[in-house]
Amino acid sequence: MIFEIAEIDVTEGQEEAFVAAVSEAAPHFKAAKGCHSLKLARSIEMPSRFRLIVGWETVDNHMVDFRESPGFSAWRALASPFFAAPPRVEHVAYTLEAF
Amino acid sequence: MIFEIAEIDVTEGQEEAFVAAVSEAAPHFKAAKGCHSLKLARSIEMPSRFRLIVGWETVDNHMVDFRESPGFSAWRALASPFFAAPPRVEHVAYTLEAF
């Protein structure tokens, strides 16, 4: 499993609406091929900055299968009105889980 | 619990040595007040970029208790020779764990 980390800066004052939109969009991720988990982390130093952390079986499950699916359009329709800037997307794999 | 996310760019070619250094430094984190977990994630798009993800009871357990302890000096002595730039450190809290 790999993880998508999407850093999303939300328009100030729209943070709670954004969290509600992510919650509403979660079933579209859950239904996606190879999608294992979805969490949303909020920055303590910059409270308008969120990280959407999505577990996928493969990078292609995210970048090809999901991005070309109606689920992606539905997610973006719900969440993108709150984006202050385009999300910065990266994929990571755990190389060490010490404890 | 909150999480420290330290984005660390490692000098090219030193990635495996850096992972070994983090593994060697892990007991210093484990012994620290309020430290719950330590994982290291590696970027797929930028393989010299790592994220050290550390679970702490509070931000102060990291920024005050740990940073002022000998464990922090020991961690930095082990890992900093491999840093290509100063780490970018942020703290996050999970606001949604959808599935």
N, CA and C atoms of all chains as a GROMACS GRO file, in nm:
protein
  594
    1MET      N    1   0.084  -0.122   0.000
    1MET     CA    2   0.000   0.000   0.000
    1MET      C    3   0.087   0.125   0.000
    2ILE      N    4   0.039   0.226  -0.072
    2ILE     CA    5   0.105   0.356  -0.073
    2ILE      C    6   0.002   0.460  -0.026
    3PHE      N    7   0.051   0.579   0.004
    3PHE     CA    8  -0.039   0.684   0.049
    3PHE      C    9  -0.027   0.808  -0.038
    4GLU      N   10  -0.140   0.858  -0.080
    4GLU     CA   11  -0.148   0.991  -0.141
    4GLU      C   12  -0.150   1.092  -0.026
    5ILE      N   13  -0.066   1.194  -0.038
    5ILE     CA   14  -0.076   1.308   0.055
    5ILE      C   15  -0.108   1.430  -0.030
    6ALA      N   16  -0.228   1.484  -0.014
    6ALA     CA   17  -0.267   1.604  -0.088
    6ALA      C   18  -0.272   1.719   0.012
    7GLU      N   19  -0.182   1.815  -0.006
    7GLU     CA   20  -0.179   1.934   0.082
    7GLU      C   21  -0.275   2.035   0.024
    8ILE      N   22  -0.375   2.071   0.103
    8ILE     CA   23  -0.482   2.157   0.053
    8ILE      C   24  -0.496   2.280   0.141
    9ASP      N   25  -0.472   2.397   0.084
    9ASP     CA   26  -0.498   2.523   0.154
    9ASP      C   27  -0.641   2.566   0.125
   10VAL      N   28  -0.716   2.586   0.231
   10VAL     CA   29  -0.859   2.617   0.220
   10VAL      C   30  -0.878   2.767   0.244
   11THR      N   31  -0.974   2.824   0.178
   11THR     CA   32  -1.006   2.966   0.198
   11THR      C   33  -1.040   2.991   0.344
   12GLU      N   34  -0.977   3.092   0.402
   12GLU     CA   35  -1.000   3.124   0.544
   12GLU      C   36  -1.149   3.143   0.573
   13GLY      N   37  -1.193   3.081   0.680
   13GLY     CA   38  -1.334   3.091   0.718
   13GLY      C   39  -1.418   2.976   0.663
   14GLN      N   40  -1.360   2.900   0.569
   14GLN     CA   41  -1.435   2.791   0.505
   14GLN      C   42  -1.390   2.653   0.555
   15GLU      N   43  -1.312   2.652   0.662
   15GLU     CA   44  -1.251   2.526   0.707
   15GLU      C   45  -1.357   2.423   0.747
   16GLU      N   46  -1.458   2.464   0.823
   16GLU     CA   47  -1.557   2.365   0.870
   16GLU      C   48  -1.640   2.313   0.752
   17ALA      N   49  -1.672   2.400   0.657
   17ALA     CA   50  -1.747   2.358   0.538
   17ALA      C   51  -1.664   2.260   0.455
   18PHE      N   52  -1.532   2.284   0.450
   18PHE     CA   53  -1.445   2.194   0.376
   18PHE      C   54  -1.443   2.056   0.442
   19VAL      N   55  -1.430   2.051   0.574
   19VAL     CA   56  -1.429   1.922   0.644
   19VAL      C   57  -1.559   1.847   0.618
   20ALA      N   58  -1.670   1.918   0.620
   20ALA     CA   59  -1.800   1.854   0.592
   20ALA      C   60  -1.805   1.801   0.448
   21ALA      N   61  -1.745   1.876   0.355
   21ALA     CA   62  -1.742   1.832   0.214
   21ALA      C   63  -1.658   1.705   0.199
   22VAL      N   64  -1.546   1.699   0.269
   22VAL     CA   65  -1.462   1.578   0.263
   22VAL      C   66  -1.540   1.460   0.319
   23SER      N   67  -1.607   1.482   0.429
   23SER     CA   68  -1.686   1.375   0.490
   23SER      C   69  -1.793   1.326   0.392
   24GLU      N   70  -1.857   1.419   0.325
   24GLU     CA   71  -1.961   1.383   0.227
   24GLU      C   72  -1.903   1.309   0.107
   25ALA      N   73  -1.778   1.344   0.072
   25ALA     CA   74  -1.715   1.282  -0.046
   25ALA      C   75  -1.653   1.146  -0.015
   26ALA      N   76  -1.637   1.114   0.114
   26ALA     CA   77  -1.566   0.991   0.152
   26ALA      C   78  -1.619   0.865   0.082
   27PRO      N   79  -1.752   0.847   0.068
   27PRO     CA   80  -1.801   0.724   0.002
   27PRO      C   81  -1.750   0.708  -0.141
   28HIS      N   82  -1.721   0.820  -0.211
   28HIS     CA   83  -1.667   0.809  -0.347
   28HIS      C   84  -1.526   0.748  -0.345
   29PHE      N   85  -1.449   0.782  -0.240
   29PHE     CA   86  -1.317   0.719  -0.226
   29PHE      C   87  -1.334   0.572  -0.186
   30LYS      N   88  -1.422   0.548  -0.090
   30LYS     CA   89  -1.440   0.412  -0.039
   30LYS      C   90  -1.479   0.316  -0.150
   31ALA      N   91  -1.555   0.367  -0.248
   31ALA     CA   92  -1.601   0.283  -0.359
   31ALA      C   93  -1.494   0.267  -0.467
   32ALA      N   94  -1.386   0.343  -0.458
   32ALA     CA   95  -1.286   0.342  -0.565
   32ALA      C   96  -1.198   0.216  -0.558
   33LYS      N   97  -1.158   0.168  -0.675
   33LYS     CA   98  -1.072   0.050  -0.685
   33LYS      C   99  -0.940   0.074  -0.611
   34GLY      N  100  -0.905  -0.017  -0.520
   34GLY     CA  101  -0.775  -0.009  -0.453
   34GLY      C  102  -0.766   0.094  -0.342
   35CYS      N  103  -0.877   0.156  -0.304
   35CYS     CA  104  -0.872   0.257  -0.199
   35CYS      C  105  -0.895   0.192  -0.062
   36HIS      N  106  -0.802   0.212   0.029
   36HIS     CA  107  -0.806   0.144   0.159
   36HIS      C  108  -0.847   0.232   0.275
   37SER      N  109  -0.814   0.361   0.268
   37SER     CA  110  -0.837   0.446   0.385
   37SER      C  111  -0.840   0.592   0.344
   38LEU      N  112  -0.907   0.674   0.422
   38LEU     CA  113  -0.909   0.818   0.400
   38LEU      C  114  -0.910   0.890   0.534
   39LYS      N  115  -0.811   0.975   0.553
   39LYS     CA  116  -0.804   1.058   0.675
   39LYS      C  117  -0.777   1.202   0.633
   40LEU      N  118  -0.817   1.292   0.719
   40LEU     CA  119  -0.792   1.433   0.696
   40LEU      C  120  -0.721   1.488   0.818
   41ALA      N  121  -0.602   1.545   0.795
   41ALA     CA  122  -0.524   1.604   0.904
   41ALA      C  123  -0.523   1.755   0.886
   42ARG      N  124  -0.532   1.826   0.999
   42ARG     CA  125  -0.532   1.972   0.994
   42ARG      C  126  -0.406   2.026   1.062
   43SER      N  127  -0.343   2.121   0.997
   43SER     CA  128  -0.221   2.180   1.052
   43SER      C  129  -0.252   2.261   1.177
   44ILE      N  130  -0.166   2.247   1.278
   44ILE     CA  131  -0.182   2.326   1.400
   44ILE      C  132  -0.126   2.467   1.380
   45GLU      N  133  -0.013   2.478   1.308
   45GLU     CA  134   0.049   2.610   1.287
   45GLU      C  135  -0.027   2.692   1.183
   46MET      N  136  -0.085   2.624   1.083
   46MET     CA  137  -0.159   2.693   0.976
   46MET      C  138  -0.296   2.629   0.963
   47PRO      N  139  -0.394   2.675   1.043
   47PRO     CA  140  -0.522   2.603   1.055
   47PRO      C  141  -0.605   2.598   0.927
   48SER      N  142  -0.567   2.672   0.824
   48SER     CA  143  -0.637   2.660   0.696
   48SER      C  144  -0.572   2.557   0.604
   49ARG      N  145  -0.464   2.494   0.652
   49ARG     CA  146  -0.395   2.392   0.572
   49ARG      C  147  -0.434   2.252   0.618
   50PHE      N  148  -0.478   2.172   0.522
   50PHE     CA  149  -0.517   2.034   0.550
   50PHE      C  150  -0.431   1.938   0.467
   51ARG      N  151  -0.423   1.817   0.516
   51ARG     CA  152  -0.362   1.710   0.436
   51ARG      C  153  -0.463   1.597   0.426
   52LEU      N  154  -0.503   1.570   0.304
   52LEU     CA  155  -0.589   1.454   0.277
   52LEU      C  156  -0.493   1.336   0.257
   53ILE      N  157  -0.510   1.233   0.338
   53ILE     CA  158  -0.417   1.119   0.334
   53ILE      C  159  -0.498   0.996   0.297
   54VAL      N  160  -0.472   0.946   0.177
   54VAL     CA  161  -0.553   0.836   0.123
   54VAL      C  162  -0.464   0.716   0.095
   55GLY      N  163  -0.503   0.602   0.151
   55GLY     CA  164  -0.430   0.478   0.125
   55GLY      C  165  -0.481   0.411  -0.003
   56TRP      N  166  -0.387   0.382  -0.093
   56TRP     CA  167  -0.421   0.317  -0.220
   56TRP      C  168  -0.334   0.193  -0.237
   57GLU      N  169  -0.388   0.096  -0.307
   57GLU     CA  170  -0.311  -0.024  -0.338
   57GLU      C  171  -0.189   0.013  -0.424
   58THR      N  172  -0.212   0.095  -0.526
   58THR     CA  173  -0.104   0.139  -0.617
   58THR      C  174  -0.125   0.287  -0.652
   59VAL      N  175  -0.017   0.349  -0.702
   59VAL     CA  176  -0.028   0.488  -0.748
   59VAL      C  177  -0.129   0.497  -0.863
   60ASP      N  178  -0.129   0.399  -0.950
   60ASP     CA  179  -0.223   0.401  -1.063
   60ASP      C  180  -0.370   0.393  -1.018
   61ASN      N  181  -0.395   0.324  -0.908
   61ASN     CA  182  -0.533   0.321  -0.858
   61ASN      C  183  -0.582   0.462  -0.830
   62HIS      N  184  -0.490   0.549  -0.787
   62HIS     CA  185  -0.526   0.689  -0.764
   62HIS      C  186  -0.524   0.770  -0.893
   63MET      N  187  -0.408   0.766  -0.960
   63MET     CA  188  -0.382   0.862  -1.069
   63MET      C  189  -0.453   0.825  -1.199
   64VAL      N  190  -0.483   0.697  -1.217
   64VAL     CA  191  -0.550   0.655  -1.340
   64VAL      C  192  -0.695   0.616  -1.309
   65ASP      N  193  -0.711   0.509  -1.231
   65ASP     CA  194  -0.847   0.456  -1.208
   65ASP      C  195  -0.939   0.559  -1.143
   66PHE      N  196  -0.891   0.622  -1.034
   66PHE     CA  197  -0.979   0.717  -0.963
   66PHE      C  198  -0.995   0.846  -1.041
   67ARG      N  199  -0.883   0.900  -1.090
   67ARG     CA  200  -0.890   1.032  -1.156
   67ARG      C  201  -0.977   1.031  -1.281
   68GLU      N  202  -0.990   0.912  -1.342
   68GLU     CA  203  -1.073   0.903  -1.463
   68GLU      C  204  -1.215   0.857  -1.432
   69SER      N  205  -1.248   0.847  -1.304
   69SER     CA  206  -1.380   0.795  -1.266
   69SER      C  207  -1.476   0.909  -1.229
   70PRO      N  208  -1.606   0.880  -1.232
   70PRO     CA  209  -1.704   0.980  -1.188
   70PRO      C  210  -1.686   1.017  -1.041
   71GLY      N  211  -1.629   0.926  -0.961
   71GLY     CA  212  -1.606   0.954  -0.819
   71GLY      C  213  -1.513   1.073  -0.800
   72PHE      N  214  -1.413   1.084  -0.887
   72PHE     CA  215  -1.320   1.197  -0.878
   72PHE      C  216  -1.392   1.328  -0.908
   73SER      N  217  -1.474   1.328  -1.011
   73SER     CA  218  -1.551   1.449  -1.044
   73SER      C  219  -1.642   1.488  -0.928
   74ALA      N  220  -1.703   1.387  -0.866
   74ALA     CA  221  -1.793   1.414  -0.753
   74ALA      C  222  -1.716   1.474  -0.636
   75TRP      N  223  -1.598   1.417  -0.607
   75TRP     CA  224  -1.512   1.467  -0.498
   75TRP      C  225  -1.472   1.612  -0.525
   76ARG      N  226  -1.428   1.639  -0.646
   76ARG     CA  227  -1.384   1.774  -0.678
   76ARG      C  228  -1.500   1.874  -0.676
   77ALA      N  229  -1.617   1.831  -0.720
   77ALA     CA  230  -1.734   1.920  -0.718
   77ALA      C  231  -1.768   1.959  -0.574
   78LEU      N  232  -1.752   1.863  -0.480
   78LEU     CA  233  -1.782   1.892  -0.340
   78LEU      C  234  -1.676   1.978  -0.274
   79ALA      N  235  -1.548   1.948  -0.301
   79ALA     CA  236  -1.440   2.008  -0.221
   79ALA      C  237  -1.376   2.131  -0.285
   80SER      N  238  -1.369   2.134  -0.418
   80SER     CA  239  -1.288   2.239  -0.482
   80SER      C  240  -1.340   2.382  -0.458
   81PRO      N  241  -1.470   2.402  -0.431
   81PRO     CA  242  -1.512   2.540  -0.401
   81PRO      C  243  -1.440   2.600  -0.280
   82PHE      N  244  -1.381   2.515  -0.196
   82PHE     CA  245  -1.314   2.565  -0.075
   82PHE      C  246  -1.162   2.575  -0.090
   83PHE      N  247  -1.109   2.531  -0.204
   83PHE     CA  248  -0.964   2.537  -0.227
   83PHE      C  249  -0.919   2.683  -0.244
   84ALA      N  250  -0.816   2.723  -0.168
   84ALA     CA  251  -0.757   2.857  -0.188
   84ALA      C  252  -0.651   2.852  -0.298
   85ALA      N  253  -0.604   2.730  -0.330
   85ALA     CA  254  -0.500   2.710  -0.432
   85ALA      C  255  -0.510   2.565  -0.479
   86PRO      N  256  -0.450   2.531  -0.593
   86PRO     CA  257  -0.454   2.390  -0.635
   86PRO      C  258  -0.382   2.302  -0.532
   87PRO      N  259  -0.438   2.185  -0.499
   87PRO     CA  260  -0.371   2.095  -0.405
   87PRO      C  261  -0.233   2.051  -0.456
   88ARG      N  262  -0.143   2.029  -0.362
   88ARG     CA  263  -0.010   1.974  -0.396
   88ARG      C  264  -0.014   1.825  -0.361
   89VAL      N  265   0.000   1.742  -0.464
   89VAL     CA  266  -0.020   1.598  -0.446
   89VAL      C  267   0.112   1.522  -0.458
   90GLU      N  268   0.134   1.432  -0.363
   90GLU     CA  269   0.254   1.349  -0.365
   90GLU      C  270   0.215   1.210  -0.315
   91HIS      N  271   0.293   1.109  -0.348
   91HIS     CA  272   0.269   0.974  -0.298
   91HIS      C  273   0.390   0.929  -0.216
   92VAL      N  274   0.361   0.859  -0.108
   92VAL     CA  275   0.469   0.810  -0.022
   92VAL      C  276   0.445   0.664   0.013
   93ALA      N  277   0.555   0.598   0.050
   93ALA     CA  278   0.547   0.461   0.102
   93ALA      C  279   0.624   0.459   0.233
   94TYR      N  280   0.576   0.385   0.332
   94TYR     CA  281   0.650   0.375   0.457
   94TYR      C  282   0.773   0.290   0.436
   95THR      N  283   0.887   0.343   0.479
   95THR     CA  284   1.013   0.271   0.465
   95THR      C  285   1.058   0.221   0.600
   96LEU      N  286   0.999   0.277   0.706
   96LEU     CA  287   1.035   0.237   0.842
   96LEU      C  288   0.916   0.266   0.934
   97GLU      N  289   0.878   0.167   1.014
   97GLU     CA  290   0.776   0.189   1.119
   97GLU      C  291   0.841   0.142   1.247
   98ALA      N  292   0.912   0.236   1.311
   98ALA     CA  293   1.000   0.199   1.423
   98ALA      C  294   0.922   0.150   1.545
   99PHE      N  295   0.816   0.222   1.580
   99PHE     CA  296   0.728   0.182   1.691
   99PHE      C  297   0.598   0.259   1.684
  100MET      N  298  -0.374   1.306   2.081
  100MET     CA  299  -0.241   1.292   2.018
  100MET      C  300  -0.232   1.380   1.894
  101ILE      N  301  -0.114   1.436   1.872
  101ILE     CA  302  -0.086   1.513   1.752
  101ILE      C  303   0.035   1.448   1.681
  102PHE      N  304   0.056   1.489   1.558
  102PHE     CA  305   0.168   1.433   1.484
  102PHE      C  306   0.260   1.543   1.434
  103GLU      N  307   0.388   1.524   1.456
  103GLU     CA  308   0.492   1.605   1.393
  103GLU      C  309   0.514   1.547   1.253
  104ILE      N  310   0.513   1.634   1.152
  104ILE     CA  311   0.556   1.591   1.018
  104ILE      C  312   0.679   1.673   0.983
  105ALA      N  313   0.792   1.607   0.974
  105ALA     CA  314   0.917   1.676   0.938
  105ALA      C  315   0.953   1.631   0.796
  106GLU      N  316   0.946   1.725   0.702
  106GLU     CA  317   0.984   1.695   0.564
  106GLU      C  318   1.134   1.712   0.552
  107ILE      N  319   1.202   1.607   0.514
  107ILE     CA  320   1.348   1.608   0.513
  107ILE      C  321   1.399   1.568   0.374
  108ASP      N  322   1.470   1.661   0.310
  108ASP     CA  323   1.537   1.629   0.184
  108ASP      C  324   1.679   1.582   0.217
  109VAL      N  325   1.710   1.462   0.167
  109VAL     CA  326   1.837   1.397   0.198
  109VAL      C  327   1.930   1.412   0.077
  110THR      N  328   2.058   1.423   0.104
  110THR     CA  329   2.156   1.432  -0.004
  110THR      C  330   2.145   1.307  -0.093
  111GLU      N  331   2.139   1.330  -0.223
  111GLU     CA  332   2.126   1.218  -0.317
  111GLU      C  333   2.237   1.115  -0.297
  112GLY      N  334   2.197   0.990  -0.295
  112GLY     CA  335   2.294   0.883  -0.276
  112GLY      C  336   2.310   0.842  -0.129
  113GLN      N  337   2.254   0.923  -0.039
  113GLN     CA  338   2.267   0.897   0.106
  113GLN      C  339   2.138   0.844   0.166
  114GLU      N  340   2.043   0.808   0.082
  114GLU     CA  341   1.910   0.771   0.131
  114GLU      C  342   1.914   0.649   0.224
  115GLU      N  343   1.987   0.545   0.184
  115GLU     CA  344   1.987   0.423   0.267
  115GLU      C  345   2.057   0.449   0.400
  116ALA      N  346   2.166   0.528   0.396
  116ALA     CA  347   2.236   0.562   0.520
  116ALA      C  348   2.146   0.645   0.612
  117PHE      N  349   2.066   0.732   0.552
  117PHE     CA  350   1.973   0.812   0.632
  117PHE      C  351   1.869   0.723   0.701
  118VAL      N  352   1.812   0.630   0.627
  118VAL     CA  353   1.712   0.539   0.685
  118VAL      C  354   1.774   0.461   0.802
  119ALA      N  355   1.898   0.416   0.784
  119ALA     CA  356   1.966   0.343   0.891
  119ALA      C  357   1.987   0.434   1.013
  120ALA      N  358   2.018   0.561   0.989
  120ALA     CA  359   2.039   0.656   1.099
  120ALA      C  360   1.909   0.680   1.176
  121VAL      N  361   1.798   0.690   1.102
  121VAL     CA  362   1.668   0.708   1.169
  121VAL      C  363   1.636   0.586   1.256
  122SER      N  364   1.663   0.468   1.200
  122SER     CA  365   1.638   0.345   1.274
  122SER      C  366   1.723   0.343   1.401
  123GLU      N  367   1.847   0.385   1.390
  123GLU     CA  368   1.937   0.387   1.506
  123GLU      C  369   1.891   0.491   1.610
  124ALA      N  370   1.831   0.600   1.561
  124ALA     CA  371   1.789   0.708   1.651
  124ALA      C  372   1.653   0.680   1.717
  125ALA      N  373   1.579   0.584   1.665
  125ALA     CA  374   1.442   0.560   1.713
  125ALA      C  375   1.432   0.544   1.865
  126PRO      N  376   1.526   0.473   1.931
  126PRO     CA  377   1.513   0.459   2.077
  126PRO      C  378   1.516   0.592   2.152
  127HIS      N  379   1.582   0.695   2.095
  127HIS     CA  380   1.582   0.827   2.160
  127HIS      C  381   1.442   0.889   2.157
  128PHE      N  382   1.368   0.864   2.050
  128PHE     CA  383   1.229   0.910   2.044
  128PHE      C  384   1.143   0.828   2.140
  129LYS      N  385   1.161   0.696   2.134
  129LYS     CA  386   1.079   0.607   2.215
  129LYS      C  387   1.091   0.641   2.364
  130ALA      N  388   1.209   0.685   2.404
  130ALA     CA  389   1.233   0.718   2.545
  130ALA      C  390   1.181   0.857   2.582
  131ALA      N  391   1.142   0.936   2.481
  131ALA     CA  392   1.103   1.075   2.508
  131ALA      C  393   0.964   1.083   2.570
  132LYS      N  394   0.946   1.182   2.656
  132LYS     CA  395   0.817   1.206   2.722
  132LYS      C  396   0.707   1.232   2.619
  133GLY      N  397   0.599   1.158   2.624
  133GLY     CA  398   0.484   1.184   2.539
  133GLY      C  399   0.499   1.135   2.395
  134CYS      N  400   0.604   1.060   2.366
  134CYS     CA  401   0.624   1.013   2.228
  134CYS      C  402   0.557   0.876   2.211
  135HIS      N  403   0.467   0.868   2.112
  135HIS     CA  404   0.387   0.746   2.095
  135HIS      C  405   0.429   0.660   1.976
  136SER      N  406   0.481   0.723   1.871
  136SER     CA  407   0.508   0.645   1.750
  136SER      C  408   0.608   0.718   1.661
  137LEU      N  409   0.679   0.643   1.581
  137LEU     CA  410   0.772   0.701   1.483
  137LEU      C  411   0.769   0.620   1.354
  138LYS      N  412   0.736   0.689   1.246
  138LYS     CA  413   0.738   0.625   1.114
  138LYS      C  414   0.815   0.713   1.018
  139LEU      N  415   0.869   0.651   0.916
  139LEU     CA  416   0.940   0.726   0.813
  139LEU      C  417   0.879   0.691   0.679
  140ALA      N  418   0.830   0.793   0.608
  140ALA     CA  419   0.769   0.773   0.476
  140ALA      C  420   0.863   0.831   0.370
  141ARG      N  421   0.872   0.763   0.258
  141ARG     CA  422   0.959   0.808   0.149
  141ARG      C  423   0.874   0.846   0.028
  142SER      N  424   0.904   0.959  -0.030
  142SER     CA  425   0.828   1.005  -0.146
  142SER      C  426   0.856   0.916  -0.268
  143ILE      N  427   0.751   0.886  -0.342
  143ILE     CA  428   0.768   0.807  -0.464
  143ILE      C  429   0.814   0.897  -0.578
  144GLU      N  430   0.761   1.018  -0.586
  144GLU     CA  431   0.799   1.110  -0.695
  144GLU      C  432   0.938   1.169  -0.674
  145MET      N  433   0.976   1.192  -0.548
  145MET     CA  434   1.106   1.252  -0.515
  145MET      C  435   1.176   1.163  -0.414
  146PRO      N  436   1.246   1.058  -0.459
  146PRO     CA  437   1.296   0.954  -0.368
  146PRO      C  438   1.399   1.002  -0.265
  147SER      N  439   1.448   1.125  -0.277
  147SER     CA  440   1.537   1.178  -0.173
  147SER      C  441   1.460   1.254  -0.066
  148ARG      N  442   1.329   1.262  -0.082
  148ARG     CA  443   1.245   1.333   0.017
  148ARG      C  444   1.176   1.234   0.111
  149PHE      N  445   1.196   1.257   0.240
  149PHE     CA  446   1.135   1.173   0.342
  149PHE      C  447   1.044   1.258   0.431
  150ARG      N  448   0.951   1.189   0.496
  150ARG     CA  449   0.871   1.254   0.600
  150ARG      C  450   0.884   1.170   0.726
  151LEU      N  451   0.939   1.231   0.828
  151LEU     CA  452   0.944   1.167   0.959
  151LEU      C  453   0.813   1.203   1.028
  152ILE      N  454   0.737   1.102   1.065
  152ILE     CA  455   0.604   1.125   1.123
  152ILE      C  456   0.604   1.070   1.265
  153VAL      N  457   0.596   1.161   1.361
  153VAL     CA  458   0.612   1.123   1.501
  153VAL      C  459   0.486   1.160   1.579
  154GLY      N  460   0.430   1.063   1.647
  154GLY     CA  461   0.312   1.087   1.730
  154GLY      C  462   0.354   1.135   1.868
  155TRP      N  463   0.300   1.251   1.909
  155TRP     CA  464   0.331   1.309   2.041
  155TRP      C  465   0.200   1.335   2.114
  156GLU      N  466   0.208   1.328   2.246
  156GLU     CA  467   0.091   1.361   2.327
  156GLU      C  468   0.052   1.508   2.306
  157THR      N  469   0.151   1.598   2.308
  157THR     CA  470   0.128   1.741   2.288
  157THR      C  471   0.240   1.800   2.202
  158VAL      N  472   0.215   1.917   2.146
  158VAL     CA  473   0.318   1.988   2.069
  158VAL      C  474   0.438   2.019   2.160
  159ASP      N  475   0.411   2.056   2.285
  159ASP     CA  476   0.521   2.088   2.377
  159ASP      C  477   0.609   1.968   2.409
  160ASN      N  478   0.551   1.847   2.409
  160ASN     CA  479   0.634   1.728   2.430
  160ASN      C  480   0.743   1.721   2.323
  161HIS      N  481   0.708   1.766   2.202
  161HIS     CA  482   0.808   1.769   2.095
  161HIS      C  483   0.897   1.893   2.105
  162MET      N  484   0.833   2.010   2.105
  162MET     CA  485   0.907   2.136   2.084
  162MET      C  486   0.982   2.183   2.208
  163VAL      N  487   0.936   2.141   2.326
  163VAL     CA  488   1.003   2.184   2.449
  163VAL      C  489   1.077   2.064   2.510
  164ASP      N  490   1.001   1.963   2.554
  164ASP     CA  491   1.062   1.852   2.627
  164ASP      C  492   1.168   1.780   2.544
  165PHE      N  493   1.132   1.743   2.419
  165PHE     CA  494   1.228   1.667   2.339
  165PHE      C  495   1.343   1.755   2.290
  166ARG      N  496   1.307   1.873   2.237
  166ARG     CA  497   1.411   1.957   2.176
  166ARG      C  498   1.518   2.001   2.276
  167GLU      N  499   1.480   2.006   2.404
  167GLU     CA  500   1.577   2.048   2.506
  167GLU      C  501   1.646   1.928   2.573
  168SER      N  502   1.620   1.808   2.520
  168SER     CA  503   1.675   1.687   2.584
  168SER      C  504   1.798   1.637   2.509
  169PRO      N  505   1.880   1.555   2.577
  169PRO     CA  506   1.996   1.494   2.510
  169PRO      C  507   1.953   1.403   2.394
  170GLY      N  508   1.830   1.349   2.400
  170GLY     CA  509   1.780   1.263   2.291
  170GLY      C  510   1.774   1.337   2.159
  171PHE      N  511   1.737   1.466   2.164
  171PHE     CA  512   1.731   1.546   2.042
  171PHE      C  513   1.870   1.566   1.983
  172SER      N  514   1.967   1.595   2.069
  172SER     CA  515   2.105   1.612   2.022
  172SER      C  516   2.156   1.482   1.959
  173ALA      N  517   2.120   1.369   2.021
  173ALA     CA  518   2.166   1.240   1.970
  173ALA      C  519   2.102   1.212   1.833
  174TRP      N  520   1.972   1.243   1.820
  174TRP     CA  521   1.900   1.226   1.693
  174TRP      C  522   1.964   1.311   1.584
  175ARG      N  523   1.987   1.437   1.614
  175ARG     CA  524   2.044   1.527   1.514
  175ARG      C  525   2.188   1.487   1.477
  176ALA      N  526   2.264   1.440   1.574
  176ALA     CA  527   2.402   1.396   1.545
  176ALA      C  528   2.401   1.279   1.447
  177LEU      N  529   2.301   1.190   1.463
  177LEU     CA  530   2.293   1.073   1.374
  177LEU      C  531   2.241   1.111   1.235
  178ALA      N  532   2.138   1.196   1.230
  178ALA     CA  533   2.066   1.216   1.103
  178ALA      C  534   2.111   1.337   1.024
  179SER      N  535   2.153   1.444   1.092
  179SER     CA  536   2.176   1.570   1.020
  179SER      C  537   2.289   1.564   0.916
  180PRO      N  538   2.388   1.473   0.930
  180PRO     CA  539   2.489   1.466   0.823
  180PRO      C  540   2.428   1.434   0.685
  181PHE      N  541   2.306   1.380   0.683
  181PHE     CA  542   2.244   1.342   0.556
  181PHE      C  543   2.143   1.444   0.506
  182PHE      N  544   2.118   1.549   0.584
  182PHE     CA  545   2.021   1.652   0.543
  182PHE      C  546   2.077   1.734   0.427
  183ALA      N  547   1.999   1.748   0.320
  183ALA     CA  548   2.039   1.837   0.209
  183ALA      C  549   1.994   1.980   0.237
  184ALA      N  550   1.901   1.997   0.332
  184ALA     CA  551   1.847   2.129   0.367
  184ALA      C  552   1.787   2.115   0.507
  185PRO      N  553   1.762   2.227   0.575
  185PRO     CA  554   1.697   2.215   0.707
  185PRO      C  555   1.558   2.153   0.692
  186PRO      N  556   1.519   2.061   0.782
  186PRO     CA  557   1.386   2.001   0.776
  186PRO      C  558   1.276   2.107   0.790
  187ARG      N  559   1.165   2.082   0.724
  187ARG     CA  560   1.046   2.168   0.739
  187ARG      C  561   0.950   2.096   0.834
  188VAL      N  562   0.927   2.157   0.949
  188VAL     CA  563   0.852   2.089   1.056
  188VAL      C  564   0.715   2.152   1.076
  189GLU      N  565   0.614   2.068   1.083
  189GLU     CA  566   0.477   2.114   1.107
  189GLU      C  567   0.410   2.011   1.199
  190HIS      N  568   0.305   2.052   1.267
  190HIS     CA  569   0.227   1.960   1.350
  190HIS      C  570   0.084   1.955   1.298
  191VAL      N  571   0.028   1.836   1.301
  191VAL     CA  572  -0.110   1.819   1.254
  191VAL      C  573  -0.189   1.736   1.355
  192ALA      N  574  -0.321   1.752   1.348
  192ALA     CA  575  -0.413   1.668   1.425
  192ALA      C  576  -0.515   1.612   1.327
  193TYR      N  577  -0.556   1.487   1.347
  193TYR     CA  578  -0.660   1.431   1.259
  193TYR      C  579  -0.794   1.494   1.293
  194THR      N  580  -0.860   1.542   1.189
  194THR     CA  581  -0.990   1.605   1.208
  194THR      C  582  -1.101   1.514   1.154
  195LEU      N  583  -1.060   1.415   1.075
  195LEU     CA  584  -1.156   1.321   1.016
  195LEU      C  585  -1.082   1.191   0.984
  196GLU      N  586  -1.138   1.079   1.030
  196GLU     CA  587  -1.085   0.948   0.990
  196GLU      C  588  -1.204   0.874   0.931
  197ALA      N  589  -1.224   0.892   0.800
  197ALA     CA  590  -1.350   0.848   0.737
  197ALA      C  591  -1.362   0.696   0.733
  198PHE      N  592  -1.252   0.629   0.695
  198PHE     CA  593  -1.249   0.481   0.694
  198PHE      C  594  -1.106   0.434   0.682
   0.00000   0.00000   0.00000
